[in-house]
Each structure stands twice: as structure tokens, then as C-alpha cells.
Amino acid sequence: MKADLDAPSAASDAGTAPADTGAEAFRHAPANPVVRHGLMAFGFVMVGLGALGVLLPVVPTTPFLIVAAWAFSRSSERFHRWLYGHPRLGPPLVAWNRHGVIPVTGKVLSVIGMYGSLVLVVLYVATDWVLPAVHFIVITAVAAYILTRPSRVPD
């Protein structure tokens, strides 16, 4: 029975995802069961953190779900389909996968968090200017990427 649930379908054999889900294509699970189960466990941890983000406004949801989708796309077609088809967790993944959407709330919280971390590094970690400068350059590049993504699905 388990083999039927995780067996690749015709759509995944062709390297494509079902057109109506907006999911990325399932990649065949690794032959090594340790790697496969490790990726599956990692995916569930990421789903748990993403679900926590639904409840707590300061924890992002979508980045954790994107990582979970990646892990499931390489370990279990069943859970990969489940995640993209989930009524609460699936829509942000589909919006990201189809259109690269990052909601405004996610943009604002991520930029505030990144520059807040810079303040913490300057106040409590850095002993000279090098670390804050590198930190600033990296988070500014990431913030630019985040802020240039669309905020909603196009009409």
C-alpha cells in the first residue's frame, strides 16, 4: 500500500507537475532510504515551522513551506501533492511558484527583521566595522530582491 502512495505517477515520470495544482514537478526520490527519510523528516520540520508562522505573526510561513516543498519534491510525491493541495498552506506556495509573489506583510516583516538583525550585530557582536559592513551588503541585496517581487497574483 505504501508503495502505491509514494509511487511516481505518469505526470511525475514525464518531469512535469499536474497543470491544475501550480506545483513544481516532483523529482524522483533518492534510492538511498536514509537520504529519502531524512529529506521527508526535514520537510515535516519545515511544515511545522510554517504552520507556526500561520499562528505567530513574527514567524514567516511561506519560506518554510518553500523549503518543505523542495524536500518533499525529492522524497515523497504523496506529501508533495498534499502540501500543494492543502487549503491553508498550498495557496502561498502556488502563488510563489507561478508568479514569484511575496505578500506585502512578508516583505515588511522580512526587511524589518533583516535590518533589526544588523542593529543587533552592531550593538552586541561586532568588534570592528567589517562584519556590519558585510552584513549590510548581504541584507541590502536580499531586501532588494524581496522588494522587487510582486505583492499579489496578477489579474
C-alpha positions in Angstrom: 0.0 0.0 0.0 2.8 2.5 0.9 4.5 1.8 -2.4 1.3 2.9 -4.2 1.1 6.1 -2.3 4.6 7.2 -3.0 5.0 5.7 -6.4 5.6 8.2 -9.2 2.6 8.9 -11.4 2.7 9.4 -15.1 2.8 13.1 -14.7 5.9 12.9 -12.5 7.6 10.4 -14.8 7.4 13.0 -17.5 9.1 15.5 -15.2 6.0 17.7 -15.0 3.6 18.6 -12.3 -0.2 18.4 -12.8 -1.3 21.6 -14.5 -4.1 22.5 -12.1 -2.1 22.5 -8.9 0.6 25.0 -9.7 3.1 22.7 -8.0 6.7 22.3 -9.1 7.5 19.0 -10.7 8.1 16.0 -8.4 11.6 14.7 -8.7 12.2 11.0 -8.2 13.0 10.1 -4.6 16.6 9.1 -4.0 17.3 5.4 -3.9 19.1 5.7 -0.5 16.3 5.3 2.1 18.3 7.2 4.7 18.5 10.3 2.4 14.9 9.9 1.4 13.6 9.6 5.0 16.0 12.4 6.1 14.5 14.7 3.5 11.0 13.7 4.4 11.7 14.5 8.1 13.3 17.8 7.2 10.2 18.6 5.1 7.9 17.9 8.1 10.0 20.1 10.4 9.7 22.9 7.8 5.9 22.4 7.6 5.7 22.6 11.4 7.6 25.9 11.4 5.5 27.2 8.5 2.3 26.2 10.4 3.7 28.0 13.5 4.1 31.0 11.2 0.3 30.9 10.5 -0.3 31.3 14.2 2.5 33.7 15.1 2.7 37.0 13.1 6.5 37.3 13.6 7.4 33.9 12.1 7.3 33.7 8.3 5.2 31.0 6.8 6.0 30.8 3.1 9.8 30.5 3.2 9.5 27.4 5.4 6.8 26.0 3.1 9.0 26.6 0.1 11.8 24.6 1.7 9.3 21.9 2.7 8.1 21.7 -0.9 11.7 21.3 -2.1 12.3 18.5 0.5 9.1 16.7 -0.4 9.7 17.1 -4.2 12.8 15.0 -3.6 11.5 12.5 -1.1 7.7 11.8 -1.3 5.3 12.5 -4.1 2.4 11.9 -1.7 3.5 14.6 0.7 4.5 16.9 -2.1 1.0 16.7 -3.6 -0.5 17.0 -0.1 1.4 20.2 0.6 0.5 21.9 -2.7 -3.1 20.8 -2.3 -3.5 21.9 1.3 -6.3 24.5 1.6 -4.3 26.8 4.0 -0.7 26.0 3.2 -0.9 25.4 -0.5 -2.0 28.8 -1.9 1.1 30.8 -0.9 3.3 28.1 -2.5 1.3 28.2 -5.7 1.4 32.0 -5.7 5.2 31.9 -5.3 5.7 29.0 -7.8 3.6 30.5 -10.6 4.2 34.3 -10.1 7.0 34.8 -7.6 4.6 36.5 -5.2 5.7 37.7 -1.7 2.9 39.3 0.2 3.4 42.9 1.5 3.2 41.7 5.1 6.0 39.2 4.4 8.1 41.9 2.7 7.7 44.4 5.5 8.4 41.8 8.2 11.4 40.4 6.4 13.0 43.7 5.8 12.4 44.9 9.4 13.8 41.6 10.7 16.9 41.8 8.5 17.8 45.4 9.4 16.9 44.6 13.0 19.5 41.9 13.0 22.0 44.4 11.7 21.3 46.6 14.7 21.9 43.6 17.0 25.1 42.7 15.2 26.4 46.3 15.6 25.4 46.5 19.2 26.3 43.1 20.6 28.6 41.2 18.2 30.8 43.3 16.0 34.2 44.4 17.3 35.1 46.4 14.2 33.4 47.6 11.0 34.0 44.6 8.7 31.2 42.3 10.0 28.5 45.1 10.0 29.6 46.2 6.5 29.3 42.6 5.1 26.1 42.1 6.9 24.7 45.3 5.5 25.7 44.5 1.9 24.2 41.0 2.1 20.9 42.0 3.6 20.5 45.0 1.3 20.9 42.7 -1.7 18.4 40.3 -0.2 16.0 43.1 0.7 16.2 44.5 -2.9 15.3 41.0 -4.2 12.4 40.7 -1.8 11.1 44.2 -2.5 11.2 43.7 -6.3 8.9 40.6 -6.2 5.2 41.1 -7.0 3.0 41.5 -3.9 -0.1 39.8 -5.3 -1.1 37.5 -8.1 -1.6 39.4 -11.4 -5.2 39.7 -12.6 
